Amino acid sequence: MSVAKSVNGFLINQAKDGQWWVDSASGENIAGPFPTEALAIEVASVLELEHPAPKRRGKDKS
């Protein structure tokens, strides 16, 4: 298995059976399985997050 790639806020993971999945940042399966990593990346690139990613807290607080 390879290291997960992040595409458009989603993670591309390869399962033990060799299939590829599009997962949320929390690990929930969103789409798949796909026969190739390229196909999973293509699907993830057009998906939209239901909720925007939380804003990072920094020194500048408004």
N, C-alpha and C positions, 0 to 999 in steps of 0.2 A: 504494500500500500504506500502511496505517496503522501507528501505533506499537502494539506488542503490549500487551495488557492482561493483568494478572495476576489470576487467579481461583482461589482455593483452592489456591494453590501451583503452578498450571499457567499457561502462557502461551497467549493467544488470538491467533493470527496469521492474516493474510489472505495467501493465495498470489497469485502473478501472474495466475492465471486467475480470480480473484475468489472462490474458494472459501475457507472458513474452516477452520482446523485447531486442535486442542488439542495443545500441545507441552509437553514437560517443560522444566524450567529449563535443561537441557543442550542443548535444541534437538531432541530426539527426538520424532517424531510419535507421539502417543498415540492420538488419535481424529480421524476426519474422512475425507473432507471434508464440510463442512456448507454448505448454501446461504446461511445467514444467520449473522451474528455472534451474535445472540440465542440461536440454537440451540446454537452452540458453547459459549457461556457457561453455558447450562442444563446441558449435559453435564458441563462442567468442575466445576460446583458440586456434583455428586454423586459425582465421582471421589474416591478416597482415594489419597494418596501411599503407595507401597510402603514407602519408608523415610522417617522423619521428617526434616525439614530439619535440617541441622547447627546445633548451638547456637552462638551468637555468643560469642566470647571477649571478656571484659571485664576490668576491673580487679579484680573480685571473683572470685577463684578458690577453688573449694571442694576 
